[in-house]
Amino acid sequence: MILETAIDFATLPLRPEVFTIPAFAAFGYEIGPLSLRWYALSYIAGIIAAWWLFTRMIRKPGAPVTEAQIDDYIGWATLGVILGGRLGYVFFYNWPKYAADPIEIIKLWDGGMSFHGGATGVLVAALLFGWARGVSGLRILDYITTVAPIGLLLGRIANFVNGELWGRPTGSDWGVIFPKAGPEPRYPSQLFEAGLEGVVLLAVLSWLFWRTQARLRAGLLAGVFGVGYGAARIFVENYREPDEQLGFLSTGLTMGQTLSLPFVIGGLALIVWALTRRPVAVAGA
């Protein structure tokens, strides 16, 4: 039974596109229509906001990189997010489709990104950048993971605006009727993830960075992020509809929960490792 308190998504003033430029002719060709989608904008805004905050974080004593090096690293991180996110989605979420038509892999505008893959890409980028520049890649990762929840927050809000990645059916007042998901009210799991993976995790990591000496223990903030994100994702997946093409795995878990387990385990290992090492010595820190 549909609750009268359920929200009909179709009645909300939300559309996937920020704006659309109608098709037009130029140089003998028809171009367009061209659209800027909220999901793409969330990536752009997330990178800009993270870069802005990062440049202020490295002004604290003991930063592993300079502002000039951060300007250089942002390109590495962006490439890691895009390549890792896309390849993670291809291999873990929809391999049969892309194996049958590999050209589809490069069609990023059609959607399909994996956070777990993007996070792995950023990890690899940080370690490679650190090795290439002779700085601590693990400490760079600490700073990156502290600002990463900004992108998670914006990305999950964009998922809700797109009316995608909806939750499981619910009889509670949280119900939202998504047009593509049938007539049943569903949990707005996108907003649950935005709250936990975005707002809460950002608050915890920011407090640790600005109010404690956690930033001076290589791997500690990255470990907290791994545990926090993994635990939040595993929990919210209980309210999120499993991916249609995958459903539940043979273990009874979703793919999101399965990929989050290594984040929790790896995060715990990093925390223990960081707490058994001496912090970076910084005068006045």
Buried (B, 14 or more C-beta within 10 A) or exposed (E): EEBEEBBBBEEEEEBBBEEBEEEEEEEEEEEEEEBEBBBBBBBEBBBEBBBEBBEEBBEBEBBBBEEEBBEEBBEBBBBBBBBBBBBBBBEBBBEEEBEEEEEBBEEBEEEBBBBBBBBBBBBBBBBEBBEEBEBBBBBBBBBBBBBBBBBBBBBBBBBBBBBBBBBBBBEEEBBBBBEEBEEBBBBBBBBBBBBBBBEBBBEBBBEBBEEEBBBBBBBBBBBBBBBBBBBBBBBBBEBBBBBEEBEEEEEEBBBBBBBBEEBBEBBBBBBEBBEEEEBBEEEEE
